Amino acid sequence: MARWSKFLVVAVVVGIVVVAAASLFLRGRLRCAGFAGAMVTAEELPPQPAPPGSLRLAQWNLRNFPLDERPQTSDLGFSRRTNICDLEAVLAGLDADVLGLQEICDTRRFPPILRRAAGERPMRVLFSGGGGRFGQHLGIAWDDHTLELAGGPVEITEVALDQGMRPAFAVYLRSRRPGGVDFTFVVVHLQARVEGFFDRRRQNRALATWIDEWVDEISDPDLILLGDFNTAGSPRGGLEGELQSMDTILGRAGLYRLPNATGCSEYWEGSGERDGVQVPSLLDHVYIRGFGADPVTAPLQAWLHCARFDCSELVSRQGEEDGTFWDVSDHCPLTFEIRDADFEGQNSEFRIRNYRRVVATECIEPSCPRLGAMTGPAVSVPGIEMSVSNFSWAFQ
């Protein structure tokens, strides 16, 4: 009887090990499942890290990360699932010091991916509390060896004109390099579609007002505003008309737009029938103010399929699907570099006084807090003290 008991125990243990190994194998296959078409290659990512004395900044909309839908139109290879392995490869290849993100629908699953992609670089990431009607949260990640969080995060609710819209999200970062730069970093995801133009114009006006007040508050003009501005065009003036409107509004707050050297930042099916031909668009932008003269050391450009097709038409039909477009995101990551030098001569020290309606969470491994669950006692994370009752903040 004892022998049979031992045999049963061994059999159970072996069964558990086999099931666990099979689960890990299948999980790996699912995480890396994708089309056999063009995948991530080194030629479609920055060729080398930012040189000493420069910071690389990146912008990327991750298309409802992590998208787990079934194919919607199988004959076109319309999968739109997030290939985690490709995503990790791109994040590693971008090698960004600061990264602005949109459409993070699962804030618990992203930090481990970023950690694996970063390797030895200690990346920190913050997510907005608000994500609009579709739960598309904004994120800001940075290399904690290169930069420190000196203020924030701040959720700019003035940009959310109604409950279904997304707020903007901001932090104040300071270089750890002696004499390095300190600056405000703002991420946005504005209202979509051509019919959303008038809402976007109001959102840009709200951004300009907030930036003016913020710069007066902290006495530091250095600011980067980037994200998915959803510039689908104005009803009469098209894309150029909307860009002119946006440049004028944000220009009143001292911001100017960096030209996109590649010429596009996203692909979509176009306004006609879905025939597998994707057309380029320019939805993602970067605005800066301050930083002294000629602060940009590497131009703004798009990578992945935007670089592969040089912003011409992208044909993706069954049997010839484009891997990064379908498996990672319709948006292409953007990068640019700035000089890591403080043109004011000294770091700005400041306090933010009772910014209301500010709710943000930081995902710290191994456990990540759930959004919307921050009630009760104060929640503390490194360098930040938050009182949930009155949304007051203390900073390093």
C-alpha positions as CSV (number, residue, x, y, z in Angstrom):
1,M,0.0,0.0,0.0
2,A,2.9,2.4,0.9
3,R,4.5,1.6,-2.5
4,W,1.3,2.5,-4.4
5,S,1.0,5.7,-2.4
6,K,4.6,6.7,-3.3
7,F,3.9,5.8,-6.9
8,L,0.8,7.9,-6.9
9,V,2.6,10.9,-5.4
10,V,5.4,10.6,-8.0
11,A,2.8,10.3,-10.8
12,V,1.0,13.4,-9.6
13,V,4.3,15.4,-9.4
14,V,5.3,14.3,-12.8
15,G,1.9,15.2,-14.2
16,I,2.1,18.7,-12.6
17,V,5.6,19.2,-14.1
18,V,4.4,18.1,-17.6
19,V,1.3,20.3,-17.4
20,A,3.4,23.3,-16.3
21,A,6.0,22.8,-19.0
22,A,3.3,22.4,-21.6
23,S,1.6,25.6,-20.4
24,L,4.9,27.6,-20.6
25,F,5.5,26.2,-24.1
26,L,2.0,27.1,-25.3
27,R,2.2,30.5,-23.6
28,G,5.5,31.2,-25.4
29,R,3.9,30.1,-28.8
30,L,0.9,32.3,-28.2
31,R,3.0,35.3,-27.1
32,C,5.1,35.1,-30.2
33,A,2.4,34.0,-32.6
34,G,2.1,36.1,-35.7
35,F,2.2,36.3,-39.4
36,A,5.1,35.0,-41.6
37,G,5.5,38.4,-43.2
38,A,8.0,41.1,-42.5
39,M,8.9,41.2,-38.8
40,V,11.0,43.5,-36.7
41,T,14.4,44.1,-38.3
42,A,17.4,46.2,-37.2
43,E,17.1,48.2,-40.4
44,E,13.7,49.6,-39.3
45,L,14.9,50.8,-35.8
46,P,17.5,53.4,-34.7
47,P,20.9,52.1,-35.7
48,Q,22.7,53.0,-32.5
49,P,22.0,54.4,-29.0
50,A,21.8,58.2,-28.4
51,P,25.4,59.6,-28.1
52,P,26.7,60.8,-24.8
53,G,25.3,64.2,-24.0
54,S,22.0,63.5,-25.8
55,L,18.7,62.0,-24.7
56,R,16.5,59.9,-27.0
57,L,12.7,60.5,-26.6
58,A,10.1,58.2,-28.2
59,Q,6.4,58.3,-28.9
60,W,4.2,55.3,-29.7
61,N,0.5,54.4,-29.7
62,L,0.3,50.6,-29.0
63,R,-3.2,50.0,-30.4
64,N,-5.3,48.8,-27.5
65,F,-2.4,46.9,-25.9
66,P,-2.7,44.0,-25.5
67,L,-5.1,43.3,-28.3
68,D,-6.4,39.7,-28.1
69,E,-9.2,39.7,-30.7
70,R,-9.9,37.0,-33.2
71,P,-9.3,37.8,-36.9
72,Q,-12.2,40.0,-38.1
73,T,-11.7,39.3,-41.8
74,S,-9.7,36.2,-42.3
75,D,-9.2,36.7,-46.1
76,L,-7.3,39.9,-45.3
77,G,-5.3,38.5,-42.4
78,F,-7.1,41.0,-40.2
79,S,-5.7,39.7,-36.9
80,R,-4.7,42.7,-34.8
81,R,-3.3,40.7,-32.0
82,T,-0.3,42.0,-30.1
83,N,2.8,39.8,-30.7
84,I,4.5,40.3,-27.4
85,C,7.9,39.1,-28.7
86,D,7.9,41.6,-31.5
87,L,6.8,44.3,-29.1
88,E,9.7,43.5,-26.8
89,A,12.1,43.6,-29.8
90,V,10.9,47.0,-30.8
91,L,11.0,48.5,-27.3
92,A,14.6,47.2,-26.9
93,G,15.6,48.5,-30.3
94,L,14.2,52.0,-29.7
95,D,16.6,52.3,-26.7
96,A,14.7,55.4,-25.6
97,D,15.5,57.4,-22.4
98,V,11.9,58.6,-22.2
99,L,8.9,57.0,-23.9
100,G,5.4,58.4,-24.3
101,L,2.6,55.8,-24.7
102,Q,-1.0,55.6,-25.7
103,E,-3.7,53.0,-25.6
104,I,-2.4,50.9,-22.7
105,C,-5.6,49.0,-21.9
106,D,-3.9,46.6,-19.5
107,T,-1.5,48.4,-17.2
108,R,-0.6,45.2,-15.3
109,R,0.8,43.4,-18.3
110,F,2.9,46.1,-19.8
111,P,5.6,46.7,-17.1
112,P,7.0,43.1,-17.3
113,I,7.4,43.4,-21.0
114,L,9.2,46.8,-20.7
115,R,11.4,45.3,-18.0
116,R,12.5,42.4,-20.3
117,A,13.0,44.7,-23.2
118,A,15.1,47.1,-21.2
119,G,17.6,44.5,-20.0
120,E,19.9,46.1,-17.5
121,R,18.3,49.6,-17.9
122,P,16.0,50.3,-14.9
123,M,12.9,51.6,-16.6
124,R,10.1,53.2,-14.5
125,V,6.6,53.6,-15.9
126,L,3.6,55.6,-14.8
127,F,0.0,55.3,-16.2
128,S,-2.8,57.8,-16.2
129,G,-5.9,57.0,-14.1
130,G,-8.2,58.1,-16.8
131,G,-8.5,56.2,-20.1
132,G,-11.7,57.5,-21.7
133,R,-14.6,55.3,-22.7
134,F,-12.4,52.5,-24.0
135,G,-10.0,52.4,-21.1
136,Q,-7.0,53.5,-23.2
137,H,-4.6,54.8,-20.6
138,L,-1.6,57.0,-21.3
139,G,1.9,56.0,-20.1
140,I,5.3,57.6,-19.5
141,A,8.4,55.5,-19.1
142,W,12.0,56.6,-18.4
143,D,15.4,55.2,-17.7
144,D,15.9,55.8,-13.9
145,H,19.7,55.7,-14.3
146,T,19.5,58.6,-16.7
147,L,16.6,60.7,-15.4
148,E,14.8,61.1,-12.1
149,L,11.2,62.0,-11.4
150,A,11.3,65.5,-10.0
151,G,7.6,66.3,-10.1
152,G,4.3,64.8,-10.9
153,P,2.6,62.9,-12.3
154,V,-0.2,65.3,-13.2
155,E,-3.4,64.2,-15.0
156,I,-4.6,67.2,-17.1
157,T,-8.3,66.7,-17.0
158,E,-9.1,69.9,-18.8
159,V,-8.3,68.1,-22.0
160,A,-11.1,65.5,-21.4
161,L,-14.0,67.6,-22.5
162,D,-16.4,64.9,-21.5
163,Q,-16.3,61.6,-19.6
164,G,-15.6,59.6,-22.7
165,M,-12.4,61.5,-23.6
166,R,-8.9,60.8,-22.4
167,P,-6.9,63.3,-20.2
168,A,-3.4,64.4,-20.9
169,F,-0.6,63.2,-18.7
170,A,2.5,64.9,-17.5
171,V,5.7,64.5,-15.4
172,Y,8.7,66.7,-14.6
173,L,12.0,64.9,-15.3
174,R,15.5,65.9,-14.3
175,S,18.7,64.5,-15.8
176,R,21.1,62.8,-13.4
177,R,24.0,64.1,-15.4
178,P,25.7,67.1,-13.8
179,G,24.5,70.2,-15.7
180,G,21.9,68.1,-17.4
181,V,18.4,69.2,-18.6
182,D,15.2,69.2,-16.6
183,F,11.9,69.5,-18.4
184,T,8.2,68.8,-18.4
185,F,7.0,65.8,-20.5
186,V,3.4,65.8,-21.6
187,V,1.6,62.9,-23.4
188,V,-1.7,63.3,-25.2
189,H,-4.3,61.2,-27.1
190,L,-6.9,63.5,-28.6
191,Q,-10.3,62.9,-30.1
192,A,-10.4,60.8,-33.3
193,R,-11.9,61.1,-36.8
194,V,-12.6,64.1,-39.0
195,E,-15.8,64.9,-37.2
196,G,-13.7,65.2,-34.0
197,F,-11.8,68.2,-35.4
198,F,-13.7,70.8,-33.4
199,D,-13.3,68.9,-30.2
200,R,-9.5,68.5,-31.0
201,R,-9.3,72.3,-31.5
202,R,-10.9,72.8,-28.1
203,Q,-8.5,70.3,-26.6
204,N,-5.5,72.1,-28.1
205,R,-6.8,75.3,-26.6
206,A,-7.1,73.7,-23.2
207,L,-3.5,72.3,-23.6
208,A,-2.1,75.7,-24.5
209,T,-3.8,77.3,-21.4
210,W,-2.6,74.6,-19.1
211,I,1.0,74.8,-20.4
212,D,1.1,78.6,-19.9
213,E,-0.1,78.3,-16.4
214,W,2.2,75.3,-15.7
215,V,5.3,77.1,-17.0
216,D,4.4,80.2,-14.8
217,E,4.0,77.9,-11.9
218,I,7.4,76.1,-12.1
219,S,9.4,78.8,-13.8
220,D,11.0,76.5,-16.3
221,P,10.1,76.9,-20.0
222,D,11.5,73.6,-21.1
223,L,8.6,71.4,-22.2
224,I,7.9,68.5,-24.6
225,L,4.4,67.8,-25.7
226,L,3.9,64.7,-27.8
227,G,1.4,62.0,-28.6
228,D,-1.4,60.9,-30.9
229,F,-3.1,64.1,-31.9
230,N,-5.4,62.2,-34.2
231,T,-5.0,64.9,-36.9
232,A,-7.5,63.4,-39.4
233,G,-8.0,66.8,-40.9
234,S,-10.4,69.6,-40.7
235,P,-13.7,69.4,-42.6
236,R,-12.6,72.0,-45.1
237,G,-8.9,72.3,-44.8
238,G,-7.9,68.7,-44.6
239,L,-4.7,67.7,-42.8
240,E,-2.8,70.9,-43.7
241,G,-5.7,73.0,-42.4
242,E,-5.7,71.2,-39.1
243,L,-1.9,71.3,-38.7
244,Q,-2.1,75.1,-39.3
245,S,-4.8,75.5,-36.7
246,M,-2.9,73.3,-34.2
247,D,0.4,75.2,-34.8
248,T,-1.3,78.5,-34.3
249,I,-3.1,77.5,-31.1
250,L,-0.1,75.8,-29.5
251,G,2.3,78.4,-30.8
252,R,0.6,80.9,-28.6
253,A,2.0,78.9,-25.7
254,G,5.5,79.1,-27.2
255,L,5.5,75.6,-28.7
256,Y,6.7,74.7,-32.2
257,R,6.2,71.4,-34.0
258,L,9.1,69.2,-35.1
259,P,8.9,68.2,-38.7
260,N,8.6,64.4,-39.3
261,A,11.5,63.4,-41.6
262,T,9.7,60.2,-42.6
263,G,6.4,61.9,-43.5
264,C,3.9,59.6,-41.7
265,S,3.3,57.9,-38.4
266,E,0.4,55.4,-39.0
267,Y,-1.3,53.3,-41.6
268,W,-5.0,52.5,-41.9
269,E,-7.4,50.9,-44.4
270,G,-8.5,54.1,-46.0
271,S,-12.0,55.4,-46.6
272,G,-12.9,53.0,-49.4
273,E,-13.5,49.2,-49.3
274,R,-11.2,47.1,-47.2
275,D,-9.0,45.6,-50.0
276,G,-5.8,45.0,-48.1
277,V,-4.2,48.2,-49.2
278,Q,-3.2,50.4,-46.2
279,V,-2.6,54.1,-46.7
280,P,-0.2,56.3,-44.6
281,S,-1.4,59.1,-42.3
282,L,0.2,61.6,-40.0
283,L,-1.5,61.4,-36.6
284,D,1.4,61.6,-34.1
285,H,3.4,64.8,-33.4
286,V,6.0,66.4,-31.2
287,Y,6.0,70.0,-30.0
288,I,8.7,71.6,-27.9
289,R,9.4,74.9,-26.2
290,G,12.4,76.2,-24.4
291,F,15.7,74.2,-24.4
292,G,17.7,77.1,-25.9
293,A,18.8,77.3,-29.5
294,D,19.0,74.2,-31.7
295,P,18.3,71.7,-28.9
296,V,17.5,68.8,-31.3
297,T,20.5,66.6,-32.1
298,A,18.7,63.9,-34.1
299,P,15.5,64.6,-36.2
300,L,12.1,63.2,-35.6
301,Q,11.5,60.1,-37.6
302,A,9.2,57.1,-37.8
303,W,10.3,53.5,-37.7
304,L,9.0,49.9,-38.5
305,H,6.5,49.8,-41.5
306,C,6.6,53.6,-41.9
307,A,10.3,53.3,-42.6
308,R,10.0,50.0,-44.6
309,F,7.5,51.4,-47.1
310,D,8.8,55.0,-46.9
311,C,5.3,56.2,-46.2
312,S,3.9,54.8,-49.5
313,E,1.0,52.3,-49.7
314,L,1.3,49.1,-47.7
315,V,-0.2,46.1,-49.2
316,S,-1.2,43.4,-46.7
317,R,-3.4,40.6,-48.0
318,Q,-3.7,36.9,-47.1
319,G,-0.3,35.3,-47.5
320,E,1.5,38.6,-47.7
321,E,0.6,40.2,-44.4
322,D,2.8,42.8,-42.9
323,G,4.0,41.6,-39.6
324,T,4.6,44.7,-37.6
325,F,1.4,46.4,-38.8
326,W,-0.9,43.5,-37.9
327,D,1.0,42.0,-35.0
328,V,2.2,45.1,-33.1
329,S,0.5,48.4,-34.0
330,D,-0.9,50.4,-36.9
331,H,1.1,53.3,-35.5
332,C,4.9,53.5,-36.0
333,P,7.2,54.5,-33.1
334,L,8.8,57.9,-33.4
335,T,12.1,59.0,-32.0
336,F,14.1,62.2,-31.8
337,E,17.1,63.3,-29.6
338,I,17.8,66.5,-27.6
339,R,20.9,67.9,-26.0
340,D,21.2,66.9,-22.3
341,A,22.1,70.4,-21.0
342,D,20.2,72.8,-18.8
343,F,20.0,76.1,-20.5
344,E,18.7,77.9,-17.4
345,G,22.0,77.2,-15.7
346,Q,20.4,75.5,-12.7
347,N,17.6,73.0,-12.0
348,S,14.2,74.4,-11.2
349,E,13.0,73.7,-7.7
350,F,9.2,73.9,-7.4
351,R,6.1,72.7,-5.7
352,I,2.8,71.9,-7.2
353,R,0.0,73.2,-5.0
354,N,-3.1,71.0,-4.7
355,Y,-3.7,70.0,-8.3
356,R,-7.2,68.6,-8.0
357,R,-8.6,65.6,-10.0
358,V,-5.1,64.2,-10.2
359,V,-5.2,60.4,-10.0
360,A,-2.2,58.4,-11.4
361,T,-0.8,55.0,-10.6
362,E,2.7,53.6,-10.9
363,C,3.1,49.9,-11.7
364,I,6.0,48.6,-9.6
365,E,7.0,45.0,-10.0
366,P,6.3,42.4,-8.8
367,S,2.8,43.7,-8.0
368,C,0.9,46.4,-9.9
369,P,-2.1,48.3,-8.4
370,R,-5.4,48.2,-10.2
371,L,-6.6,51.4,-11.7
372,G,-9.6,52.9,-9.9
373,A,-8.9,51.0,-6.7
374,M,-6.9,53.7,-4.9
375,T,-9.1,54.4,-1.9
376,G,-8.5,54.3,1.8
377,P,-5.0,55.1,3.3
378,A,-2.4,57.1,1.4
379,V,-0.5,55.2,-1.2
380,S,3.2,55.8,-1.4
381,V,5.6,55.0,-4.2
382,P,9.3,56.0,-4.4
383,G,9.7,59.8,-4.5
384,I,6.0,60.4,-4.4
385,E,3.6,60.7,-1.5
386,M,-0.1,60.8,-2.4
387,S,-3.0,61.6,-0.2
388,V,-6.1,60.1,-1.8
389,S,-8.5,62.3,0.3
390,N,-7.4,65.7,-1.1
391,F,-5.1,64.8,-4.1
392,S,-2.2,66.7,-2.6
393,W,1.3,65.7,-3.7
394,A,4.8,66.0,-2.4
395,F,7.9,65.8,-4.6
396,Q,11.6,65.1,-4.4
